[in-house]
Amino acid sequence: KREWMSGWDVLAPQGAGLFKLLILAHRAGARVLGFRDRRKLHSLLGASEFPWDFPDTVAGRQEAIGVEREALEREKKTPPAKRPNFGVLGVPFPFRPDWSVLGSRNS
């Protein structure tokens, strides 16, 4: 339902009066969710969210680069024997899509 997306967004650092915020939200009848939960909710509702759903913008490209960097760091921390071989699996761009190849006829 679209009514889930209406309301206030309150951003607070982790641990900054979270208990008091939850009490206030409960008394007001509000629903509390985290940032990742908000993205999942937007996805389920079919609503686009900036910059994740706009990869052709500057902010979308910067976000994709940041996500790729984090994924590569996680990949480096994984033992080599536990990493998937993306070449064998046929995944040419495992951490960030190459949009120029996606639309080409040779792909």
N, C-alpha and C positions, 0 to 999 in steps of 0.2 A: 504494500500500500504506500502511496506517495506521502501520506501524513507522517510517516516515520521520518521523512527527510526534513520536515519543518521544525523550527525551534531554534534553540541557541547552541552555539559551539563554544565550549569553555575549554581553553587550553591551559594546562598547568604542568609544571615540571613534575617528574616522578617523585612521589612521596610528599608533595606539597599540600598538606591538609586533606589528603584523599579521604580519610575517614569522615571528616566534617562535610566534605562535598557529597559523599554518598548519603549521609543522613539528610542533608538538605534536599537532595534529589528525591529521596524516598518520600519525604514529607510532601513534596510538591507533586508527586505522582509522575515524575520524569523517568525516562529510561537512560541509563548510563552505559556507554560503550567506548571501547578504545579506538585508536586511530585505525589500526588494521581491521577491526570489526566494521568500522564505518565504510572502508573501501569494499569489504565483502558485501555489505548491505547495498551499497550503490550498484554493485555488479548484479546482485540478485534482482534488484528492482529495474534493471535495465537503464539506469541513469548514468550518464558519463560524469567523470570526475577529473578535474584538471590537476596535474599534467599527465597522469597515467594513461588516460584514454585519448590523448592527442599527441601521438609520437612524431608528427610532422612539424611540431612547433619547437622553438629553441628550448623551452622549458622541458618539453617531452624528451628531446634528445639528451639534455643534461641529466634528467632523471634516469633514462636508460643507461647512460654511462655510469652513473652512480650505482645502479643495481648490478651492472656487469662487474664493476670493481669489487663490490661486496661478494658476489658469487665467486669471483676468481680467488679472493682471499679465503673463502670457505673451502674452495677446491684445493688450494695449496696446503691447508691444514689437514686434509684427508690423506691417509696413507695411499701411496701409489697403487697398491694392490686392491684398494677399495674404490678407486675412482672408475667411473665408466669410461670406456674407450669410445669417445664420440665419433671418431673417424670410422670405426668398425660399425657403429650403430647408424651411420649415415646422417649424422647431425652436424652440418657444417658450421652453424653458429649457435652453440649451446647456451650462451649467456646473454646474448642480445641479438634480436633479429636484424638481418640486413635487408632493409625494405627495398633496396634497389634490385636485389636478386629475387625477391618474393614476387614481384610483378613481371619479371622477364619471361619470355617464352621458353628459354632453355632450362628453366628450373623444373 
